[in-house]
């Protein structure tokens, strides 16, 4: 674990009026109608007000978990922003007549948010990955953005989150570093569970689960070419690199769910078209019929 000395810049708790962002439901779950640039701007504006939050970049697998796990629906409700990290979610929304402007991926956000943080003098903490990955990712980020402030990085041991005693040192390290933004790369639902446990200790900090993105940054794993990402085949590129680990998730869980999602979206459209979900404020959704 590596944590530079805390800065002397004063921090404030959540305050000011929260920005209000429209949402639509895809597959029953609410998503914010934001572009990647809009999401970054929302985070930076909130930081300027001293308000923290949580960006949930939800791919098809996370939407599947929303459908089958009450705990995960709780994470979804607790997140400040939920954006679609997956072309299947955009496709399902279009079929149902509920348009989301673009895919907003954690792997892209780690770069665009770091760029905005560097320009604004904000700090980032990298949490997760196998040993060495967070450090290499931090080095790549600072090479790309020399003015970026790294508040620290750590790769907790496997299974550390099981007991509260093992989480205490991490909570203390984060409290000492006081980062503006924390990237968490532990896989789902470990990432969401940890964010839910830690965010109250740093109410002015923004949290974002980034999946495999630290390994992309470190150069340990190759990301799919841009054309594959654009046509929804990034999952196939990932599968080709780790077929044994991803077979069950992609083919036995996510693929059947994808077909059910598309059929459900078609039925929803034929049954009367889209319904506006309304406005979200402070992480709570309020349906408007």
C-alpha positions in Angstrom: 0.0 0.0 0.0 1.4 3.4 -0.9 -0.2 6.7 0.3 1.4 10.1 -0.2 1.1 12.7 2.5 -2.3 14.3 2.6 -2.6 17.7 1.1 -3.6 20.8 3.1 -6.3 21.8 0.7 -9.5 22.2 2.8 -12.3 19.7 2.2 -16.0 20.1 2.8 -18.8 17.7 3.2 -21.7 17.4 0.7 -23.4 20.7 0.2 -25.1 23.0 -2.3 -28.0 22.0 -4.6 -27.5 18.7 -6.4 -27.7 18.7 -10.2 -30.8 17.1 -11.5 -30.5 14.5 -14.3 -33.2 12.9 -16.3 -33.4 9.1 -16.4 -35.0 6.4 -18.5 -35.6 2.7 -17.6 -34.1 0.0 -19.7 -35.0 -3.6 -18.8 -36.8 -2.1 -15.8 -33.7 -0.5 -14.3 -33.1 3.3 -14.3 -30.2 4.8 -16.2 -29.2 8.4 -16.4 -29.4 10.2 -19.8 -25.8 11.4 -20.0 -22.9 11.4 -22.4 -19.4 10.5 -21.2 -18.6 14.3 -21.3 -21.7 15.0 -19.4 -20.9 12.4 -16.7 -17.4 13.9 -16.3 -18.8 17.4 -16.0 -21.4 16.3 -13.4 -18.6 14.7 -11.3 -16.4 17.8 -11.5 -19.2 20.2 -10.8 -20.2 18.2 -7.7 -16.6 18.2 -6.5 -16.5 21.9 -6.9 -19.5 22.1 -4.5 -17.8 19.8 -2.0 -20.3 16.9 -2.8 -19.2 13.3 -3.3 -21.0 10.5 -5.1 -20.8 7.2 -6.9 -20.7 6.5 -10.6 -22.1 3.0 -11.5 -21.1 2.0 -15.0 -23.5 -0.7 -15.6 -22.9 -3.4 -18.3 -25.2 -6.3 -19.3 -23.9 -8.4 -16.4 -24.6 -5.8 -13.8 -28.1 -5.3 -15.2 -28.6 -9.1 -14.9 -27.6 -8.8 -11.3 -30.1 -6.0 -10.8 -32.8 -8.4 -11.9 -31.8 -11.3 -9.7 -30.3 -9.8 -6.6 -32.0 -7.5 -4.1 -28.7 -6.4 -2.6 -27.5 -5.3 -6.0 -30.7 -3.3 -6.6 -29.8 -1.5 -3.3 -26.4 -0.6 -4.8 -28.1 0.7 -7.9 -30.4 2.9 -5.9 -27.5 4.2 -3.8 -25.4 5.2 -6.8 -25.5 8.9 -7.7 -25.1 8.2 -11.4 -25.9 5.0 -13.4 -24.7 5.0 -17.0 -24.8 2.3 -19.7 -21.5 0.5 -20.0 -22.5 -1.9 -22.8 -24.0 -1.8 -26.3 -26.7 -4.3 -25.4 -28.2 -1.8 -23.0 -28.3 0.8 -25.7 -29.9 -1.7 -28.2 -32.5 -2.7 -25.6 -33.3 0.9 -24.9 -33.8 1.7 -28.6 -36.0 -1.3 -29.1 -38.2 -0.2 -26.2 -38.2 3.5 -27.5 -36.0 4.7 -24.6 -33.0 6.4 -26.0 -29.7 6.7 -24.2 -27.2 9.0 -25.9 -24.1 6.8 -25.9 -22.2 4.1 -24.2 -20.3 5.4 -21.1 -17.7 2.9 -20.2 -15.5 2.7 -17.1 -12.5 2.0 -19.3 -13.1 5.3 -21.1 -14.0 7.2 -18.0 -10.8 6.4 -16.2 -9.0 8.4 -18.9 -11.5 11.3 -19.4 -12.1 11.7 -15.7 -8.3 11.7 -15.0 -7.9 14.3 -17.7 -10.5 16.5 -16.0 -9.1 15.9 -12.6 -5.6 16.9 -13.8 -6.9 20.1 -15.2 -8.8 20.9 -12.0 -6.0 19.9 -9.6 -8.1 17.0 -8.2 -6.6 13.8 -6.9 -7.3 10.1 -7.7 -6.7 6.9 -5.7 -6.4 3.5 -7.4 -7.8 0.5 -5.5 -7.7 -3.1 -6.6 -6.2 -5.3 -9.3 -3.5 -8.0 -8.8 -0.3 -6.9 -7.1 1.6 -4.3 -9.1 -1.2 -3.4 -11.5 -2.4 -0.3 -9.6 1.1 1.0 -9.4 1.8 0.5 -13.1 -1.6 2.0 -13.9 -0.7 5.0 -11.7 2.6 5.5 -13.6 0.8 5.4 -17.0 -1.7 7.9 -15.8 0.9 10.4 -14.6 2.9 9.9 -17.7 -0.1 10.8 -19.8 -1.3 13.6 -17.4 1.8 15.1 -15.7 -0.2 17.4 -13.5 -2.5 14.7 -12.2 -2.3 14.2 -8.4 -2.2 10.6 -7.4 -3.5 10.3 -3.8 -2.3 6.7 -3.6 -2.8 3.1 -4.7 -3.2 -0.3 -3.2 -4.0 -3.9 -4.1 -5.7 -5.5 -1.1 -5.1 -9.2 -0.7 -7.7 -11.6 -2.0 -10.7 -12.0 0.4 -9.8 -8.9 2.5 -13.3 -7.6 2.3 -14.8 -10.6 4.2 -14.0 -9.2 7.6 -14.4 -5.7 8.9 -10.9 -6.0 10.6 -9.3 -6.4 7.2 -11.1 -3.3 5.8 -10.0 -1.0 8.7 -6.4 -0.4 7.4 -7.8 0.5 3.9 -10.4 2.8 5.4 -7.6 4.5 7.4 -5.3 4.8 4.4 -8.1 6.4 2.3 -9.0 8.8 5.2 -5.4 9.9 5.4 -5.1 10.3 1.6 -8.4 12.2 1.2 -8.7 11.5 -2.5 -11.2 13.4 -4.7 -11.9 10.3 -6.8 -11.4 6.6 -6.2 -11.2 4.0 -9.0 -12.2 0.6 -7.6 -11.2 -2.6 -9.6 -12.2 -5.6 -7.6 -14.8 -7.2 -9.9 -18.6 -7.2 -9.3 -20.2 -7.4 -6.8 -17.1 -7.0 -4.6 -16.6 -3.5 -6.0 -20.1 -2.3 -5.2 -20.1 -3.9 -1.7 -16.8 -2.2 -0.8 -17.9 1.2 -2.1 -21.1 0.9 -0.1 -19.0 0.2 3.0 -16.4 3.0 2.5 -18.2 5.9 1.0 -19.7 7.3 4.2 -16.2 7.7 5.6 -15.3 10.1 2.7 -18.6 12.0 1.9 -16.8 14.5 -0.4 -15.2 11.8 -2.6 -16.4 10.3 -5.9 -16.3 6.5 -6.4 -16.3 4.5 -9.6 -16.0 0.8 -10.2 -13.7 0.3 -13.2 -13.6 -3.5 -13.7 -10.5 -4.6 -15.7 -9.6 -1.0 -16.6 -6.5 -0.8 -14.4 -5.1 -3.8 -16.2 -5.8 -2.1 -19.5 -3.9 1.0 -18.2 -1.0 -1.0 -16.9 -0.7 -2.8 -20.3 -1.3 -6.3 -18.8 -4.5 -6.9 -20.8 -5.2 -5.6 -24.3 -8.5 -3.8 -24.8 -10.6 -4.6 -27.9 -10.0 -2.5 -31.1 -12.3 0.5 -31.4 -14.4 -1.1 -34.2 -15.2 -4.1 -32.0 -16.3 -1.8 -29.2 -18.5 0.2 -31.5 -20.4 -2.8 -32.8 -20.8 -4.5 -29.4 -18.1 -7.2 -29.8 -15.8 -6.1 -27.0 -17.0 -9.1 -24.9 -15.8 -11.5 -27.6 -12.3 -10.0 -27.5 -12.3 -10.3 -23.7 -13.5 -13.9 -23.9 -10.7 -14.7 -26.3 -8.2 -13.7 -23.7 -9.7 -15.5 -20.7 -12.1 -18.2 -22.0 -12.1 -20.4 -19.0 -12.8 -17.6 -16.5 -15.5 -15.9 -18.7 -17.3 -18.9 -20.2 -19.9 -19.2 -17.5 -20.6 -15.5 -17.2 -20.8 -14.8 -20.9 -22.5 -17.9 -22.3 -24.5 -19.4 -19.4 -25.6 -16.2 -17.7 -25.3 -13.1 -19.8 -26.3 -14.4 -23.2 -29.6 -16.0 -22.2 -30.4 -12.8 -20.2 -29.6 -10.7 -23.3 -32.2 -12.5 -25.3 -34.8 -12.1 -22.6 -33.9 -8.4 -22.3 -34.4 -7.8 -26.0 -37.7 -9.8 -26.1 -38.9 -7.8 -23.1 -38.0 -4.5 -24.7 -39.9 -5.5 -27.8 -42.9 -6.3 -25.8 -42.6 -3.1 -23.9 -42.6 -1.1 -27.1 -45.6 -2.9 -28.6 -47.4 -2.5 -25.3 -47.5 1.3 -25.4 -44.1 2.8 -25.9 -41.7 4.5 -23.5 -42.7 6.1 -20.2 -40.6 8.9 -18.7 -39.1 8.0 -15.4 -38.6 11.6 -14.3 -35.9 13.2 -12.3 -33.3 11.9 -10.0 -31.8 13.8 -7.1 -29.4 12.6 -4.4 -29.3 9.1 -5.7 -33.1 8.4 -5.3 -35.4 7.7 -8.2 -38.9 9.1 -8.4 -41.2 7.7 -11.0 -43.4 10.0 -12.9 -46.3 8.3 -14.7 
